[in-house]
Amino acid sequence: MKIELILNFLEGLRDNNNRDWFQENKKQYTEARDEYAMLLDALISKIRKFDGSIMAISSKDCMFRLNRDVRFSNNKEPYKRNFGAFISGNGRKSEQAGYYVHIEPGNSFIGGGIYMPQPKALKAIRTEIFEYPDEFKAIIHDEEFLKVFPEIYGDKLKTAPRGFPKDFKDIELLRHKSYAVIHKVEDTFWKQEDVLEQIISIFKIQYKYNLFLNNCL
């Protein structure tokens, strides 16, 4: 793996986020994108061995576009500062829980779950946690899981979600708007010779969490 190609390109893009620089460095972008695709395809192949929901997909199904939609944003930078991909049963557009790989100089992370699910899916997850709180807590309070994923990531409601009793003893678990988890890594993480195995070891720890969420749906 030559993931430093990705980091080098993204460092340049961070400092020169404009179309002229991008066109001048299109070859560097293509090399970085191809390296990222190779990483993803290798990960998909290994994830399939322990997660049966990851079937007929490839890197192209999982990678997010580098171009930003700036129409409704105050930030007019035309490109994202990261390479991101969501590996799940139906790729990046899936509403299932999956695995996320985010490479960004100084702000990289590995994780997954479900980020900002649609209302129907969110209610299904909350209902399952409400009915089986001990099963969910056994997963997220597991010592090995907590070392990698210390908290559920994202915004929370200020009170109980509609349709659930406010006096539910584990109401905190239902207030999440997302059920995503992240594990932050330094830039040096990507330069390890066994980086592929390192990522897979994190995803294996996450697997039971994803399985619970997907069973909710």
TABEL-V715844 format. One record per run of one state. SS is the DSSP state (H for helix, E for strand, C for the rest). FROM is the first residue (numbers start at 1). TO is the last residue. Records with the same first field share a line. If there is no record, write none. Layout:
SS: FROM-TO + FROM-TO
This chain:
C: 1-3 + 16-18 + 25-25 + 48-58 + 64-66 + 68-78 + 80-82 + 88-90 + 94-97 + 104-107 + 115-118 + 132-132 + 141-142 + 149-152 + 154-155 + 157-170 + 175-175 + 177-178 + 186-186 + 192-194 + 217-217
H: 4-15 + 19-24 + 26-47 + 59-62 + 91-93 + 119-131 + 133-140 + 143-148 + 171-174 + 187-191 + 195-216
E: 63-63 + 67-67 + 79-79 + 83-87 + 98-103 + 108-114 + 153-153 + 156-156 + 176-176 + 179-185
